[in-house]
Amino acid sequence: MAKKDFKLVVVQGIKGGVGCTTITSNLAVALTKVGLNVLVFDFCKNNDLRLHFGMGLDRFEGFHKSLIENTPWLNSAFSDKNKTVFFPFGQVPHTDLNSLNSLDPNYFNDILNQIDFESKNTIILVDYPSYSSVSDCYFNLDFDLKLTVGTCEVSSYSKLSTKFRTTTDQDLFVINRYNPENKLESDIRTLISTDLIQLKLLGVIFEDEFIHQALAQNTSVVDLNEFYKSSKDFYHLAMRLNASLFDENGV
């Protein structure tokens, strides 16, 4: 690929159900609100990320759907009220998903090369499914950072502790839905602090009922009310990610 005018960040859950899609959408909105250009691509076939950006349930377009149907993929772009540009996966019949395996392994790089980036301070977020390995995926993904999302639940921590032993310079971690009032979660949070170099922990998102309220309204909690605790957590996450990508001193 030619010299990039963007930073590519993969967001992936350590396991299913840890809130990776919620992290991706709210982080994207927070990054936009602090002045960065943000593009979001959904690589999860359940096509749920669109709901966090206000797309209606009756909207089925998406860039993977366009690639399979050989129609212009740029037409699937959706811009929310913050001007965060989002490409949903698209509503693809299960029988057609295998068609993705026949795509050129460089197809995503080719897509990015077709985009005219207005600013070099552009961040591309990819919501990537937990059930697939980035290293074994059917396309070449030349990412700058990978955010692994986990929780302070026992099953999540078990997988995180294994991942901690194989981190690379591109790995950062986010802990989601943390409830400090829960003794077990508090103990696991302490273990994570012991296991993980703090520079690798990008941020902690506290459990907040307003996140669920935001999803019910097809929006982000950052848009719902920027003064909620979780909104402030996402702003903090956005600023640390911005620093890690564009500042010489990293996080």
C-alpha positions in Angstrom: 0.0 0.0 0.0 1.2 3.6 -0.7 2.0 5.9 2.2 -1.1 6.1 4.3 -3.0 9.2 5.1 -4.8 7.5 8.0 -4.4 5.4 11.1 -6.2 2.0 11.1 -7.4 0.6 14.4 -9.0 -2.8 14.8 -11.4 -3.2 17.7 -12.1 -6.8 18.7 -13.6 -8.5 21.8 -11.6 -11.0 23.7 -14.8 -13.1 23.5 -18.4 -12.5 22.4 -20.7 -10.4 24.4 -18.1 -8.0 26.0 -19.5 -4.9 24.2 -17.1 -4.5 21.4 -19.7 -2.9 19.1 -20.7 -0.4 21.8 -17.0 0.5 22.3 -16.5 1.0 18.6 -19.5 3.2 18.0 -19.1 5.4 21.1 -15.3 5.8 20.6 -16.0 6.8 17.0 -18.4 9.6 18.1 -16.1 10.8 20.8 -13.1 10.9 18.4 -15.3 13.0 16.0 -16.3 15.4 18.7 -12.7 16.1 19.7 -12.0 17.1 16.1 -10.7 14.0 14.3 -12.0 12.6 11.0 -13.4 9.2 11.6 -14.4 6.4 9.3 -16.0 3.2 10.7 -16.2 -0.2 8.9 -18.3 -3.0 10.3 -16.8 -6.5 9.7 -19.4 -8.3 11.8 -21.9 -10.2 9.8 -24.7 -9.6 12.4 -24.7 -6.0 11.0 -25.6 -4.6 14.5 -23.2 -1.6 14.5 -25.5 0.4 12.3 -28.1 0.6 15.1 -25.6 2.6 17.2 -25.4 5.2 14.5 -29.1 5.8 14.0 -29.7 3.7 10.9 -33.2 2.3 10.7 -34.0 -1.3 10.9 -35.4 -1.1 7.3 -31.9 -0.1 5.9 -30.1 -3.1 4.5 -27.3 -1.6 2.4 -23.6 -2.2 3.4 -20.2 -2.3 1.9 -19.8 -6.1 2.1 -23.3 -6.5 0.6 -22.2 -4.3 -2.2 -19.0 -6.2 -2.8 -20.9 -9.5 -3.0 -23.5 -8.0 -5.4 -20.8 -6.1 -7.4 -22.4 -2.8 -6.9 -20.7 0.5 -5.9 -19.6 0.1 -2.3 -19.2 3.9 -1.7 -23.0 4.1 -2.0 -23.3 2.3 1.3 -21.6 5.1 3.3 -23.8 6.6 6.1 -23.0 9.8 7.9 -24.5 10.5 11.3 -25.3 13.9 12.8 -21.7 14.3 14.0 -20.4 13.6 10.4 -18.9 10.3 11.5 -18.8 8.3 8.3 -19.9 4.7 8.7 -19.9 1.7 6.4 -22.3 -1.0 7.7 -21.7 -4.7 6.9 -25.0 -4.9 5.1 -27.8 -7.5 5.4 -26.3 -10.5 3.7 -28.1 -13.8 3.4 -26.1 -16.6 5.2 -25.9 -18.5 2.0 -24.0 -15.6 0.3 -21.4 -15.1 3.1 -19.1 -17.7 1.6 -18.7 -15.4 -1.4 -16.4 -13.2 0.8 -13.8 -15.9 0.7 -13.4 -15.5 -3.0 -12.5 -11.8 -2.7 -9.0 -10.7 -3.4 -7.1 -10.8 -0.1 -6.1 -7.1 -0.6 -9.7 -6.0 -1.2 -9.9 -3.8 1.9 -6.5 -2.2 1.1 -7.9 -1.5 -2.4 -11.0 0.1 -0.8 -8.9 2.4 1.4 -6.8 3.4 -1.6 -9.9 4.6 -3.3 -10.8 7.1 -0.5 -9.7 10.7 -0.8 -8.7 11.5 2.8 -9.3 15.2 3.6 -7.0 15.1 6.6 -4.0 13.1 7.7 -5.5 13.0 11.2 -8.0 10.4 10.0 -8.7 7.4 12.1 -10.4 4.3 10.6 -12.0 2.0 13.2 -12.8 -1.6 12.2 -15.3 -3.5 14.3 -14.0 -7.0 14.0 -15.7 -10.1 15.2 -14.3 -12.0 18.2 -14.9 -15.4 16.5 -12.3 -14.6 13.8 -8.5 -14.2 14.1 -7.1 -11.1 12.6 -4.0 -13.0 11.6 -6.0 -15.8 9.9 -8.6 -13.6 8.2 -9.5 -13.8 4.6 -8.0 -10.4 3.8 -4.8 -8.5 4.6 -5.3 -6.0 7.3 -2.4 -3.6 7.8 -3.5 -2.1 11.1 -1.6 0.4 13.3 -3.2 -0.6 16.6 -5.5 -3.3 17.8 -7.8 -2.6 20.8 -8.8 -5.8 22.6 -12.0 -5.3 24.6 -12.7 -7.4 27.7 -14.6 -7.2 31.0 -13.9 -8.0 34.6 -15.9 -11.2 34.4 -14.1 -14.4 35.2 -14.5 -15.9 31.7 -13.2 -12.7 30.0 -10.3 -12.4 32.4 -9.2 -15.9 31.8 -8.8 -15.1 28.1 -7.3 -11.7 28.7 -4.6 -13.1 31.0 -3.5 -15.4 28.2 -3.5 -12.6 25.7 -1.5 -10.4 28.1 1.5 -12.8 27.7 1.6 -12.4 23.9 1.1 -8.7 23.5 2.9 -6.8 20.7 3.7 -3.1 20.3 0.4 -2.8 18.4 -1.8 -4.2 21.2 -3.8 -2.0 23.6 -6.7 -3.1 25.9 -10.0 -1.7 27.0 -12.0 -2.9 30.0 -15.7 -2.5 29.5 -18.8 -2.5 31.8 -16.7 -2.3 35.0 -18.8 -2.3 38.2 -16.5 -1.3 41.2 -19.3 -2.2 43.6 -19.0 -5.8 42.6 -16.3 -7.4 44.8 -15.3 -10.0 42.3 -15.0 -7.5 39.5 -13.0 -5.2 41.8 -10.6 -8.0 42.6 -10.2 -8.9 38.9 -9.6 -5.2 38.1 -6.7 -5.3 40.6 -5.3 -8.5 38.9 -5.5 -6.8 35.5 -3.5 -3.8 36.9 -0.9 -6.3 38.2 -0.7 -8.3 35.0 -0.8 -5.5 32.5 1.6 -2.7 32.0 -0.5 0.4 32.6 0.6 1.9 29.3 -1.2 -1.0 27.6 -4.5 -0.3 29.3 -6.1 2.4 27.2 -9.1 2.9 29.4 -11.9 1.5 31.6 -15.5 2.1 30.8 -17.7 1.9 33.9 -21.1 0.1 33.9 -23.7 2.7 33.1 -27.4 2.2 32.6 -27.5 5.1 30.1 -25.5 3.1 27.6 -28.4 0.8 27.3 -30.8 3.7 27.1 -28.8 5.2 24.3 -28.9 1.9 22.3 -32.7 1.8 22.8 -32.8 5.2 21.1 -30.4 4.2 18.3 -27.7 6.6 19.3 -24.5 6.7 21.3 -24.3 7.6 25.0 -21.8 10.3 24.0 -24.6 11.9 21.9 -27.3 11.2 24.5 -25.6 13.2 27.2 -21.9 14.1 27.3 -21.9 14.6 31.1 -22.8 10.9 31.9 -19.9 9.0 33.5 -19.6 6.6 30.6 -19.5 9.5 28.1 -16.6 11.0 30.0 -14.9 7.6 29.9 -15.3 7.5 26.1 -13.9 11.0 25.8 -10.9 9.9 27.9 -10.5 6.8 25.7 -10.6 9.0 22.6 -8.0 11.4 23.8 -5.6 8.6 24.8 -6.1 6.8 21.5 -5.4 10.0 19.6 -2.2 10.5 21.6 -1.1 6.9 21.1 -1.6 7.3 17.3 -0.3 10.8 16.6 1.9 11.9 19.5 5.6 10.9 19.5 5.5 9.9 23.1 2.5 7.5 22.6 -0.1 7.0 25.3 
